[in-house]
Amino acid sequence: MGVYQLFDHEDFGDIAFQQVVKAVNDNHRPNPTIIFPTGGTPEPLYTRIAELRSFFPMFDYINLDQYYGIEYDDPRSYPFEIEQKLLKALKLKPDLQLVFNATAQANHECHRIENAIRHAGGIDIAVIGIGPNGHIAFNEPKTDFNTRAHLVDLTPETIAANQKYCAQFGGVPPQALTLGLGTIMEAKKIILLTNKPEITLRALHGSVTTDVPASVLQRHPNLTVVATPQVGAKLRLAA
């Protein structure tokens, strides 16, 4: 089991906001590079950031993942979702956003993203979620812990879980571009947002295995977990 800080509260968005702002302030770097995830779990955080946007520090945004073969403004597009839910409220300029081009040649695009991250000095803060099967971003089970940005074939489980968001827009694309586990683990700070008790417990207190990609987080030296009370109770019992 790795070492991590745990914060859980009914007001999930406010606690998440406090931890992200603390991470930015602790970083002591103007315009730190930050990853933000999509999905329902981080929405309370984005609502809180929008409400308190005048207090939120400036940053450079790094896109975590994106369905392959779709345009930026497709309703299924992850960076477009982040723009609508977060970046637009902050008026973050396009030149402060590093985003996957999902219509480009995949290997070329992955190399471009990795080179841009290196040029920016790496990832300062990675705010991430955890999938039902333990995936981080689109790093599915059996993904090597050292992977860089890559093209992935989505599992039937992930496609089924995401269908509710994509069904009316043509369904879930079968492939996606994603930052690799190795890339994410190089972030100076990781903040895991979670409302999933069982898989979070398995990831943080079970064996470190590629069967549960998020279990690699046990090896990160600066991990904070922001959880709902149900998840927090499970983690405390296991500690």
Secondary structure, 3 states (H helix, E strand, C coil): CCCCEEEECCCHHHHHHHHHHHHHHHHCCCCCEEEECCCCCCHHHHHHHHHCHHHCCCCEEEECEEECCCCCCCCCCHHHHHHHHHHHHHCCCHHHEECCCCCCCHHHHHHHHHHHHHHCCCCCEEEECCCCCCCECCECCCCCCCCCCEEEECCHHHHHHHHHHHHHHCCCCCEEEECCHHHHHCCCEEEEEECCHHHHHHHHHCCCCCCCHHHHHHHCCCEEEEECHHHHHHHHHHC
